[in-house]
Amino acid sequence: MKVSEALERRHSTRVFIDRPVDAALLRDLLTRAARAPSSGNLQPWRLYVLQGATLGAFREHFAERLARDAEQDPREYAVYPEPIFEPYRSHRYQVGEDMYQLLGIAREDKAARRAWFARNFRFFDAPCAVFFFVDRRMGPGQWADLGMYQQSLMLLLKEYGLDSCPQACWARYQLTVRNWLQVPDELVLHCGLAIGYADPQAPVNGLVSERMPLDAFCTFVER
Ligand SMILES: Cc1cc2nc3c(=O)[nH]c(=O)nc-3n(C[C@H](O)[C@H](O)[C@H](O)COP(=O)(O)O)c2cc1C
């Protein structure tokens, strides 16, 4: 598969079939994604990977945590500016509406929307999960480097027939995640990534999110 095809065909996948990810393949792709560039070659990405029984145990622990306590954990970073503003607000609104339309869940049906969103916290039942961290002493440059690793990985996954969904929602429960994983204090959780094989029957997996036209985000400078 060409890079251009992988870019075109990667979409966030939110329903997976019950098929495990080969452990050797996963290791290989996680290794190769580290060809991503980083400023000064710091390679600031730090990953925790869960599969099989371990992922099952994590899900169980997490479900108990949610059932016990409705409170989220203290945030370590704001996923979005608060309050979010235009034009970003509209982009976010639109993708949400497009997704719920494919799911057949109306705007007024808050309970159904909440129930759907809660599937995030099962990694959408994917067979494999990654948590991405970065050292808290690092700045925006290294967070951007982490993003380069993440996109490289998602494209490689696509090339090998695998699908994924990045998930910043985990940042709401960063303490629960870090305690369970026994992550060193210096690491900050950025997001999770659900990995597996997409269910082609699930309409929501057909969501093709909109993109702005080039001129809305790119200025060709001429003087
Ligand atoms: C860092 C990051 C965090 C995200 N967090 C979530 C999430 O918590 N739950 C979710 O369903 N999608 C999440 N997404 C997926 C975005 O909604 C998706 O990337 C965006 O709408 C563009 O759609 P596409 O990935 O299908 O191209 C996240 C994406 C990124 C890059």
The ligand as an SDF file (V2000), in Angstrom:
LIG
                    3D

 31 33  0  0  0  0  0  0  0  0999 V2000
   -5.3670   12.6990   19.8850 C   0  0  0  0  0  0  0  0  0  0  0  0
   -6.7290   12.2410   19.4550 C   0  0  0  0  0  0  0  0  0  0  0  0
   -7.6860   11.9410   20.3980 C   0  0  0  0  0  0  0  0  0  0  0  0
   -8.9360   11.4450   20.0130 C   0  0  0  0  0  0  0  0  0  0  0  0
   -9.8450   11.0650   20.9880 N   0  0  0  0  0  0  0  0  0  0  0  0
  -10.9800   10.4050   20.6300 C   0  0  0  0  0  0  0  0  0  0  0  0
  -11.8200    9.8110   21.6150 C   0  0  0  0  0  0  0  0  0  0  0  0
  -11.5760    9.9170   22.8250 O   0  0  0  0  0  0  0  0  0  0  0  0
  -12.8960    9.1050   21.1950 N   0  0  0  0  0  0  0  0  0  0  0  0
  -13.2040    8.9650   19.8710 C   0  0  0  0  0  0  0  0  0  0  0  0
  -14.2030    8.3000   19.5630 O   0  0  0  0  0  0  0  0  0  0  0  0
  -12.4400    9.5280   18.9090 N   0  0  0  0  0  0  0  0  0  0  0  0
  -11.3230   10.2130   19.2570 C   0  0  0  0  0  0  0  0  0  0  0  0
  -10.4820   10.7320   18.2900 N   0  0  0  0  0  0  0  0  0  0  0  0
  -10.8170   10.5610   16.8790 C   0  0  0  0  0  0  0  0  0  0  0  0
  -11.2180   11.8740   16.2150 C   0  0  0  0  0  0  0  0  0  0  0  0
  -12.5520   12.1460   16.4940 O   0  0  0  0  0  0  0  0  0  0  0  0
  -10.9600   11.7050   14.7060 C   0  0  0  0  0  0  0  0  0  0  0  0
   -9.5860   11.5320   14.4830 O   0  0  0  0  0  0  0  0  0  0  0  0
  -11.4370   12.9220   13.9130 C   0  0  0  0  0  0  0  0  0  0  0  0
  -12.8140   13.1010   14.0320 O   0  0  0  0  0  0  0  0  0  0  0  0
  -11.0730   12.7320   12.4380 C   0  0  0  0  0  0  0  0  0  0  0  0
  -11.6510   11.5400   11.9430 O   0  0  0  0  0  0  0  0  0  0  0  0
  -10.7810   10.3590   11.3490 P   0  0  0  0  0  0  0  0  0  0  0  0
   -9.7900    9.9310   12.3950 O   0  0  0  0  0  0  0  0  0  0  0  0
  -11.7640    9.2630   11.0420 O   0  0  0  0  0  0  0  0  0  0  0  0
  -10.0970   10.8860   10.1300 O   0  0  0  0  0  0  0  0  0  0  0  0
   -9.2490   11.3000   18.6470 C   0  0  0  0  0  0  0  0  0  0  0  0
   -8.2870   11.6420   17.6930 C   0  0  0  0  0  0  0  0  0  0  0  0
   -7.0520   12.1040   18.0780 C   0  0  0  0  0  0  0  0  0  0  0  0
   -6.0070   12.4320   17.0290 C   0  0  0  0  0  0  0  0  0  0  0  0
  1  2  1  0
  2  3  1  0
  2 30  2  0
  3  4  2  0
  4  5  1  0
  4 28  1  0
  5  6  2  0
  6  7  1  0
  6 13  1  0
  7  8  2  0
  7  9  1  0
  9 10  1  0
 10 11  2  0
 10 12  1  0
 12 13  2  0
 13 14  1  0
 14 15  1  0
 14 28  1  0
 15 16  1  0
 16 17  1  0
 16 18  1  0
 18 19  1  0
 18 20  1  0
 20 21  1  0
 20 22  1  0
 22 23  1  0
 23 24  1  0
 24 25  2  0
 24 26  1  0
 24 27  1  0
 28 29  2  0
 29 30  1  0
 30 31  1  0
M  END
$$$$
